[in-house]
């Protein structure tokens, strides 16, 4: 698998995947990344996933003893 064959970016030469970074530890660093956006493509994608589990599902099993060696008073 390479940048040219990963089928993630259209140009796949790495130009839109790697930021240009300048600076130093003393002065700080600045990075820039040019990201083209194709506004002519019709948006697609799914909605947010449905919430909750199936109707009539159980609320979980009964509680049990905490593991040995747990912090006292529930504090960590």
C-alpha positions as CSV (number, residue, x, y, z in Angstrom):
1,X,0.0,0.0,0.0
2,X,1.4,3.4,-1.0
3,X,0.1,7.0,-1.0
4,X,-0.6,6.6,-4.7
5,X,-2.7,3.4,-4.2
6,X,-4.4,4.0,-0.9
7,X,-7.4,5.5,-2.7
8,X,-7.9,8.1,0.0
9,X,-6.9,11.4,-1.7
10,X,-7.5,12.2,-5.3
11,X,-4.0,13.7,-6.1
12,X,-2.2,11.1,-3.9
13,X,1.3,12.5,-4.2
14,X,1.3,13.5,-0.5
15,X,1.0,17.2,-1.3
16,X,-2.4,17.5,0.6
17,X,-1.4,15.0,3.3
18,X,1.8,16.5,4.7
19,X,2.0,20.0,6.4
20,X,4.8,22.4,5.7
21,X,6.4,23.2,9.1
22,X,8.8,26.0,10.0
23,X,10.2,27.2,13.3
24,X,12.4,26.1,16.1
25,X,11.9,24.8,19.7
26,X,12.8,28.3,21.0
27,X,10.5,30.3,18.7
28,X,7.8,27.7,18.3
29,X,6.6,26.0,15.3
30,X,4.0,26.9,12.6
31,X,2.5,24.4,10.2
32,X,0.3,25.0,7.2
33,X,-1.7,22.6,5.2
34,X,-3.6,23.5,2.0
35,X,-6.8,21.4,1.7
36,X,-8.8,21.8,-1.5
37,X,-12.6,21.4,-1.1
38,X,-14.6,20.4,-4.1
39,X,-17.8,22.4,-3.7
40,X,-19.2,21.1,-7.0
41,X,-19.8,17.5,-5.7
42,X,-23.2,16.7,-4.3
43,X,-22.8,16.0,-0.6
44,X,-23.4,12.4,0.4
45,X,-23.2,10.4,3.6
46,X,-25.4,8.8,6.2
47,X,-27.3,10.2,9.0
48,X,-26.2,9.8,12.6
49,X,-26.7,6.2,13.8
50,X,-29.9,5.3,15.6
51,X,-29.8,5.4,19.3
52,X,-30.4,2.8,21.8
53,X,-30.6,-1.0,21.6
54,X,-33.4,-3.2,20.6
55,X,-36.7,-2.9,22.4
56,X,-37.2,-5.2,25.4
57,X,-33.4,-5.6,25.9
58,X,-32.2,-6.4,29.4
59,X,-30.7,-3.7,31.6
60,X,-27.6,-5.7,32.3
61,X,-26.7,-8.3,34.8
62,X,-26.7,-8.2,38.6
63,X,-24.0,-6.3,40.4
64,X,-21.2,-8.2,42.1
65,X,-18.3,-7.7,44.4
66,X,-15.7,-5.2,43.4
67,X,-12.3,-6.6,42.4
68,X,-9.9,-7.2,45.3
69,X,-7.4,-4.4,45.9
70,X,-9.8,-1.7,44.7
71,X,-9.1,1.8,46.2
72,X,-11.0,2.4,49.5
73,X,-14.0,4.6,49.3
74,X,-14.1,4.4,45.5
75,X,-11.4,7.0,45.1
76,X,-8.6,6.6,42.7
